[in-house]
Amino acid sequence: MQVRTVVVLGAGSSGLLAALTLKRRIPALDVEVIHSSKLGIIGVGEGTTPYVPSHLHSYLGLSEAEVFRAIEPVYKLGIRFTWGRRPHFDYTFSGQQYDWRWPDLPRNNGFYTDEDTSAIDLSSALMESGHALPRRSDGLPDVPPPGRMLAWHLENRRFVGWLETACRKQGVRFTDTEMTAASRDGAGGVAGIQLADGSSRQADLFIDSSGFGSRLLGKELEEPFDDYSNALFCDRAIAGGWDRGEEPILPYTLSETMKSGWCWQIDHPDRLHRGYVFSSDHLSDEQAADEFAVVAPQAKDPRVIRFRSGRYQRAWVGNVVAIGNAAGFVEPLEATALMVICLQCRWLADGLVDGLLAPNPTMRDLFNRLHRQTWDDIRDFLALHYKFNRRIDTPFWRRCHEETPLGQLEELVAFYQENGPSSLGRGLLAGATSAFGLEGYLSLLCGLGVPHQKPHHPASKEIGIWEAKRNHFRKIAADGMPMREAIGELRKEHTWKRLRGTR
Ligand SMILES: Cc1cc2nc3c(=O)[nH]c(=O)nc-3n(C[C@H](O)[C@H](O)[C@H](O)COP(=O)(O)OP(=O)(O)OC[C@H]3O[C@@H](n4cnc5c(N)ncnc54)[C@H](O)[C@@H]3O)c2cc1C
C-alpha cells in the first residue's frame, strides 16, 4: 500500500481536521474531500481540551493570531462541576491541582483539600474571580503557550467554516455530492466509491469522517461496534442557545447535576449555549424539555440529539481510516471528541511519514490499539464522574451509583479509598496512555468528595504555607483580565507580536 491519493468522506470537524493535518504534514499528498451540504454536519462540538490548540499551533504550525481572529474562541480554564457534596469544584488543565506537590510541603495538594478546593492553582483562582487570564506588567493578557492551561470554547459552525478555508489554502479539493455506494477491494478495504453526481472515486486511502452514519467503516466494511451503554447510561441531549446580553463571559464550562443527567453551559463571545445530556431510560424527550426550560428559559428552539456511546473495534481497516464520530463517540461530559480527532489525525500523519507513505500491518495494529485504549480510558474517566456523584437522590443517580463499572480504574479507586489522594500510583495506576493522568482522576475523586481512610491533619505551620500559596494565586487572579477585555486585545495583530515576538 503506497499512499499518494486520499479521499476524505465528510466535511465536519473531523473530515476537515484530517484533510488539513495530512496536507500540512505531507504536502505532496493529493487530498479531496467529498461531502454533502444537503446532509449537513452535526454542528455540535464546542468545548475542547488544551490538546486542540496545541494540535493547530504546535503540531501544524498555524499562526495563533490568525486562528484567534478567525474562530474567536473563549478561553476555557476548566470545568466547574456542581456535582458531589461541595457547592461546586473546579477541574482545571494546569496540572497543578491535586497531584501537584510543592517542595516546601510534605504532601501533594490533594491532602489539603478536604474542606476547600478553591484557588488551589492559578486556573481555579481565575475561575473564582471570573477572569480569563493573568495580566502582564505591561497590561497585556498573559496567554500561556498553546497546550498549557487553556482550552477553547468554539462556535462549531464558525470553526468548521474556518477549517474549510484553511484546507482550501493548503490545496485540498472539495466536491459537494452524496456518496451512494462503495465497492470492496480484495484486501478487506474499499476499492472505490460511487457518487450521486454519477462520478466515482478511487484512492489509495479513504478517510471515513461521515459522522454517526460511519458509511465506510461501519456500513460498508461492517466493523463490529463495542457499545459502552453498560457503563454510560446517557444517550440523548437537548440543546439550545441565545444571544448574550451584558453578562460577563465565563472562562470555563459549567456542568450542573440534573435529575437524570447533567447540563452544560458554554459561553461564546456573542452567544450562550446550554444542553441537557440525559438517559432515555429515565426521562422522555418531553420531560427533558420541561426540565431544560427551567435552567435555560431563554434557549431558542431546543433540539434533541440522539447518540450511542462506544467505539468500533478497529478504526483502520484495509485502506479505510475512520476519524471522528464515524470511529467512536462518548457523551460530551469532558469535551473530548475534538481532542481524540486531533490525536487520530496525528497518529495517521506520523504513521504515514514514519512508514514512508507505505504503512504496514504493524502500523495499522498500533493505530487500532491507540484508538481502543484512548476511548476506553475516556469511558472509564466519565464512569468515575457518574459513580461517585451523590449530590441528589433520583432513580438515575441511584442506578449510576449502584451499576456503573469502574473498568480499568478499579485498582486506582480502591487505592485512593484506602490511602487517600497519594501521588504514589502515578504512571502505574493511572495508565500510561491516559489523557487525564493521575491529576484528572484525583481532581474528580477529591472534587466529588469521595471519602478515604487517611485524612491529613496539617500542623499550623503547614496550613500557613498552604494558605500563602492560595492567597498568592488569588492576588494574581484578582488583577487578571476578563474574557471580554482579552478578546478586544487579542483581535489586534500587534498584541500577538508583542506576546510572541515575531509570530
Ligand atoms: C450533544 C453533543 C455535544 C457535543 N459536544 C462536544 C463538545 O463539547 N466537544 C467536542 O469535542 N465534541 C463534542 N461533541 C462531538 C462532536 O459531534 C464532534 O466533535 C464533531 O463535531 C465531529 O463531527 P464529525 O465531523 O465526526 O461528524 P459530522 O459533523 O456529522 O460530519 C459528517 C460529515 O459527513 C458527511 N456525510 C455523511 N454521509 C455522507 C454521504 N453519504 N455522502 C457525502 N457526505 C456524507 C456530512 O455531510 C458531513 O459533512 C458533541 C456531540 C454531541 C452529540
The ligand as an SDF file (V2000), in Angstrom:
LIG
                    3D

 53 58  0  0  0  0  0  0  0  0999 V2000
  -24.7840   16.5970   22.1960 C   0  0  0  0  0  0  0  0  0  0  0  0
  -23.3680   16.5890   21.7450 C   0  0  0  0  0  0  0  0  0  0  0  0
  -22.4640   17.5190   22.2560 C   0  0  0  0  0  0  0  0  0  0  0  0
  -21.1390   17.5070   21.8530 C   0  0  0  0  0  0  0  0  0  0  0  0
  -20.2630   18.3730   22.4160 N   0  0  0  0  0  0  0  0  0  0  0  0
  -18.9620   18.2720   22.1240 C   0  0  0  0  0  0  0  0  0  0  0  0
  -18.0030   19.1210   22.7380 C   0  0  0  0  0  0  0  0  0  0  0  0
  -18.3330   19.9820   23.5440 O   0  0  0  0  0  0  0  0  0  0  0  0
  -16.7110   18.9700   22.3990 N   0  0  0  0  0  0  0  0  0  0  0  0
  -16.2830   18.0420   21.4940 C   0  0  0  0  0  0  0  0  0  0  0  0
  -15.0780   17.9330   21.2590 O   0  0  0  0  0  0  0  0  0  0  0  0
  -17.1720   17.2660   20.8710 N   0  0  0  0  0  0  0  0  0  0  0  0
  -18.4860   17.3350   21.1660 C   0  0  0  0  0  0  0  0  0  0  0  0
  -19.3710   16.5360   20.5270 N   0  0  0  0  0  0  0  0  0  0  0  0
  -18.8900   15.6320   19.4730 C   0  0  0  0  0  0  0  0  0  0  0  0
  -18.9740   16.3160   18.1070 C   0  0  0  0  0  0  0  0  0  0  0  0
  -20.0630   15.7770   17.4310 O   0  0  0  0  0  0  0  0  0  0  0  0
  -17.6870   16.1060   17.3430 C   0  0  0  0  0  0  0  0  0  0  0  0
  -16.6200   16.7350   17.9970 O   0  0  0  0  0  0  0  0  0  0  0  0
  -17.6100   16.6600   15.9620 C   0  0  0  0  0  0  0  0  0  0  0  0
  -18.1970   17.7850   15.6750 O   0  0  0  0  0  0  0  0  0  0  0  0
  -17.2520   15.6720   14.9210 C   0  0  0  0  0  0  0  0  0  0  0  0
  -18.1630   15.5450   13.9300 O   0  0  0  0  0  0  0  0  0  0  0  0
  -17.8180   14.6940   12.6560 P   0  0  0  0  0  0  0  0  0  0  0  0
  -17.0180   15.5120   11.7030 O   0  0  0  0  0  0  0  0  0  0  0  0
  -17.2460   13.3760   13.0220 O   0  0  0  0  0  0  0  0  0  0  0  0
  -19.2760   14.4140   12.0450 O   0  0  0  0  0  0  0  0  0  0  0  0
  -20.3190   15.3950   11.3310 P   0  0  0  0  0  0  0  0  0  0  0  0
  -20.2060   16.7920   11.7870 O   0  0  0  0  0  0  0  0  0  0  0  0
  -21.6450   14.7250   11.4890 O   0  0  0  0  0  0  0  0  0  0  0  0
  -19.8890   15.3700    9.8030 O   0  0  0  0  0  0  0  0  0  0  0  0
  -20.2210   14.3120    8.9420 C   0  0  0  0  0  0  0  0  0  0  0  0
  -19.9040   14.7270    7.5100 C   0  0  0  0  0  0  0  0  0  0  0  0
  -20.0760   13.6140    6.6580 O   0  0  0  0  0  0  0  0  0  0  0  0
  -20.8720   13.9920    5.5430 C   0  0  0  0  0  0  0  0  0  0  0  0
  -21.5590   12.7880    5.0490 N   0  0  0  0  0  0  0  0  0  0  0  0
  -22.1980   11.8440    5.7590 C   0  0  0  0  0  0  0  0  0  0  0  0
  -22.6820   10.8900    4.9180 N   0  0  0  0  0  0  0  0  0  0  0  0
  -22.3100   11.2610    3.6580 C   0  0  0  0  0  0  0  0  0  0  0  0
  -22.5070   10.6970    2.3710 C   0  0  0  0  0  0  0  0  0  0  0  0
  -23.1780    9.5650    2.1900 N   0  0  0  0  0  0  0  0  0  0  0  0
  -22.0110   11.3440    1.3160 N   0  0  0  0  0  0  0  0  0  0  0  0
  -21.3180   12.5120    1.4670 C   0  0  0  0  0  0  0  0  0  0  0  0
  -21.0890   13.0810    2.6530 N   0  0  0  0  0  0  0  0  0  0  0  0
  -21.5820   12.4710    3.7450 C   0  0  0  0  0  0  0  0  0  0  0  0
  -21.8030   15.0490    6.0930 C   0  0  0  0  0  0  0  0  0  0  0  0
  -22.3670   15.8120    5.0780 O   0  0  0  0  0  0  0  0  0  0  0  0
  -20.8120   15.8180    6.9620 C   0  0  0  0  0  0  0  0  0  0  0  0
  -20.0730   16.7130    6.1600 O   0  0  0  0  0  0  0  0  0  0  0  0
  -20.7080   16.5510   20.8920 C   0  0  0  0  0  0  0  0  0  0  0  0
  -21.6290   15.6500   20.3420 C   0  0  0  0  0  0  0  0  0  0  0  0
  -22.9400   15.6510   20.7660 C   0  0  0  0  0  0  0  0  0  0  0  0
  -23.8870   14.6500   20.1680 C   0  0  0  0  0  0  0  0  0  0  0  0
  1  2  1  0
  2  3  1  0
  2 52  2  0
  3  4  2  0
  4  5  1  0
  4 50  1  0
  5  6  2  0
  6  7  1  0
  6 13  1  0
  7  8  2  0
  7  9  1  0
  9 10  1  0
 10 11  2  0
 10 12  1  0
 12 13  2  0
 13 14  1  0
 14 15  1  0
 14 50  1  0
 15 16  1  0
 16 17  1  0
 16 18  1  0
 18 19  1  0
 18 20  1  0
 20 21  1  0
 20 22  1  0
 22 23  1  0
 23 24  1  0
 24 25  2  0
 24 26  1  0
 24 27  1  0
 27 28  1  0
 28 29  2  0
 28 30  1  0
 28 31  1  0
 31 32  1  0
 32 33  1  0
 33 34  1  0
 33 48  1  0
 34 35  1  0
 35 36  1  0
 35 46  1  0
 36 37  1  0
 36 45  1  0
 37 38  2  0
 38 39  1  0
 39 40  1  0
 39 45  2  0
 40 41  1  0
 40 42  2  0
 42 43  1  0
 43 44  2  0
 44 45  1  0
 46 47  1  0
 46 48  1  0
 48 49  1  0
 50 51  2  0
 51 52  1  0
 52 53  1  0
M  END
$$$$
